[in-house]
Amino acid sequence: MAGRRSVRSVLTVIEVHGLTKKYGAVRAVHDVSFRLEAGVINGFVGPNGAGKSTTIRMMVGLDRPTSGHCLIDGRPYARLAAPLRAVGALLDVEAIHPGRSGRDHLRILARTHGIGARRADELLEMVGLVGSASRRVGGYSLGMRQRLGLAAALLGDPAALLLDEPANGLDPDGIIWIRSLLRGLAREGRAILVSSHLMGELAQTVDRLIVLGRGRVLADASLAELVSRNATRVVHTRTEQPDRLELLLREREAAVARRPDGSCEVTGMTADEVAVLAHHAGILLYENTTVPASLEDAYLTLTRGNNR
Amino acid sequence: MTTDSPVRLTMPRLIAAEWLKLRTLRSFWACVVAAPVLAAGGAAASALSFSDPDLAGDVTARDAVTEVLASSSGVLQIALVVLAVVALSCEYTGGAIRVTLVGVPRRLSLVAAKAVVVTVVATLLAGLSIALGYAAALPLLHQGDVAPLPYGTMQALFGVEVGYCVLVALFAFAVTLTVRNTAAGVGLVLGAVLLLRVVLFMFDPLVRFDLQSLAFSTAATQVWTDPLSRALPVVAAWLLIPAVAGAVNLIRRDA
């Protein structure tokens, strides 16, 4: 597919403005705004029930927002001349008629936009479903449905992709495959939004993260920004006098956690500050390093207290 | 963004996709097989009563053929109801409508394309099935000395039955647009088509009004023989009320 993207798709931008969705008194999504740029993989994370799927469904017009809107190159999704060409969406993989074959499912979608049957066959090959293309979808595993859903999302060679939990049901090889696929699709200039409730699933794939909690955007930043703003820095230190060092650290209001091997995890002070303190107290340090902050920590810090 | 692209959503393409969608359903093929079988069975069963000139009495050839064709369409309509209901309710099997609406977000266009496909399929299937039914009944009619009708008369009688079948299919489609469920759609439509006339007929003397003419099946037949009668608004009401309710529901509700 590389090299086939035209210049116009590079200009594609999706803008979400103040999307809000209420179900009676419950506010599932509240004033969500973000922007998806071409060539960028955006992770869309949050605990279960944070409003990720509802937001994506509103973006493609499946759910009516209570307020706010989503514009794709300046137009609502329903007013696009060729929706499948603009946005490929993978939402609910169970939402495929179980009595049809995978090939027929793709051919039907393709026909709505005048896309040739050959494109459907190409995609079936790409997602590894050629051997099962004639089988009824009702007999597909969850992983196979995900692959078929991805093929459907890519049918129109879209400029943007909205993928809701695409790694669900995929085996480890499948997860590695989807990561490299997304990377390749972003390199071709597509704007990608990929949701997950598992931070680890996205950490190696995305460029930016939009973190959702209780229907609100908690963060919208690059991975580095997110980690530096939200992850707590921890200093791992090992000494011959752990009790004395712990006492000194606590006197300076640092938090100390003792590990079974006698080492300490210090938060609230830098490694340099710990080293100076130990030096002045005449405590010999065997080890004194800053533990790299992880995205997982940053995510947990952000979403703490935001589970429904 | 896509104005220069030949890949775009158009009504003819939507109709082509809906036709493919319908013919990739196993229940569609079951209906296609059942329709001529039912039509032939209904016509032949009715023709049996005209196969003996002594028993047929003073029934005219026109009455006999009308009865045979009406019996044929009366049984055939069951297959057409199922077909029209399934054409729409298949979208709600496992929530497939969500994938459909991502590809085709203009919901009314989608319904219109489906309605076109149902109309064309019902017309062709009804025409073919009733013709086969009549062919199956012909030997029995000949046996009963029922004289052949002029081509124009035959064509008119044939047209009334095909037209009735198409209206029944559209009614089933409109009801399913509202109820979104195969069993409920088939049950309600068959109830309205097969039972309502009988029920209303029973109440006719009580209210001293031709209630029977308000039944869908009565009006849907009469509208083809007397288009300017009261049958037209009655049929329009039967079709439009569920269709509008269903369309409003489809547009306003989350998929």
Chai-1 contact restraints between the chains, C-beta under 6 A:
chainA,res_idxA,chainB,res_idxB,connection_type,confidence,min_distance_angstrom,max_distance_angstrom,comment,restraint_id
A,R8,B,M1,contact,1.0,0.0,6.0,A-B,restraint_1
A,V60,B,V102,contact,1.0,0.0,6.0,A-B,restraint_2
A,G61,B,P105,contact,1.0,0.0,6.0,A-B,restraint_3
A,L62,B,R98,contact,1.0,0.0,6.0,A-B,restraint_4
A,L62,B,L101,contact,1.0,0.0,6.0,A-B,restraint_5
A,L62,B,A255,contact,1.0,0.0,6.0,A-B,restraint_6
A,D63,B,D254,contact,1.0,0.0,6.0,A-B,restraint_7
A,D73,B,M1,contact,1.0,0.0,6.0,A-B,restraint_8
A,Y77,B,P105,contact,1.0,0.0,6.0,A-B,restraint_9
A,A78,B,P105,contact,1.0,0.0,6.0,A-B,restraint_10
A,A81,B,T2,contact,1.0,0.0,6.0,A-B,restraint_11
A,A81,B,R8,contact,1.0,0.0,6.0,A-B,restraint_12
A,A82,B,T2,contact,1.0,0.0,6.0,A-B,restraint_13
A,A82,B,S5,contact,1.0,0.0,6.0,A-B,restraint_14
A,A82,B,V7,contact,1.0,0.0,6.0,A-B,restraint_15
A,A82,B,R8,contact,1.0,0.0,6.0,A-B,restraint_16
A,A82,B,L9,contact,1.0,0.0,6.0,A-B,restraint_17
A,P83,B,P105,contact,1.0,0.0,6.0,A-B,restraint_18
A,L84,B,G103,contact,1.0,0.0,6.0,A-B,restraint_19
A,R85,B,T2,contact,1.0,0.0,6.0,A-B,restraint_20
A,R85,B,S5,contact,1.0,0.0,6.0,A-B,restraint_21
A,R85,B,V7,contact,1.0,0.0,6.0,A-B,restraint_22
A,A86,B,M1,contact,1.0,0.0,6.0,A-B,restraint_23
A,A89,B,V102,contact,1.0,0.0,6.0,A-B,restraint_24
A,D92,B,R98,contact,1.0,0.0,6.0,A-B,restraint_25
A,E94,B,G94,contact,1.0,0.0,6.0,A-B,restraint_26
A,A95,B,G95,contact,1.0,0.0,6.0,A-B,restraint_27
A,A95,B,A96,contact,1.0,0.0,6.0,A-B,restraint_28
A,A95,B,R98,contact,1.0,0.0,6.0,A-B,restraint_29
A,A95,B,V99,contact,1.0,0.0,6.0,A-B,restraint_30
A,I96,B,A96,contact,1.0,0.0,6.0,A-B,restraint_31
A,H97,B,C90,contact,1.0,0.0,6.0,A-B,restraint_32
A,H97,B,T93,contact,1.0,0.0,6.0,A-B,restraint_33
A,H97,B,A96,contact,1.0,0.0,6.0,A-B,restraint_34
A,P98,B,G94,contact,1.0,0.0,6.0,A-B,restraint_35
A,G99,B,R26,contact,1.0,0.0,6.0,A-B,restraint_36
A,R100,B,T24,contact,1.0,0.0,6.0,A-B,restraint_37
A,D104,B,T24,contact,1.0,0.0,6.0,A-B,restraint_38
A,I108,B,A17,contact,1.0,0.0,6.0,A-B,restraint_39
A,I108,B,L20,contact,1.0,0.0,6.0,A-B,restraint_40
A,I108,B,K21,contact,1.0,0.0,6.0,A-B,restraint_41
A,L109,B,G103,contact,1.0,0.0,6.0,A-B,restraint_42
A,R111,B,A16,contact,1.0,0.0,6.0,A-B,restraint_43
A,R111,B,A17,contact,1.0,0.0,6.0,A-B,restraint_44
A,R111,B,L20,contact,1.0,0.0,6.0,A-B,restraint_45
A,T112,B,L9,contact,1.0,0.0,6.0,A-B,restraint_46
A,T112,B,R13,contact,1.0,0.0,6.0,A-B,restraint_47
A,T112,B,L14,contact,1.0,0.0,6.0,A-B,restraint_48
A,T112,B,A17,contact,1.0,0.0,6.0,A-B,restraint_49
A,T112,B,G103,contact,1.0,0.0,6.0,A-B,restraint_50
A,T112,B,V104,contact,1.0,0.0,6.0,A-B,restraint_51
A,H113,B,V7,contact,1.0,0.0,6.0,A-B,restraint_52
A,H113,B,L9,contact,1.0,0.0,6.0,A-B,restraint_53
A,G114,B,V7,contact,1.0,0.0,6.0,A-B,restraint_54
A,G114,B,R13,contact,1.0,0.0,6.0,A-B,restraint_55
A,I115,B,V7,contact,1.0,0.0,6.0,A-B,restraint_56
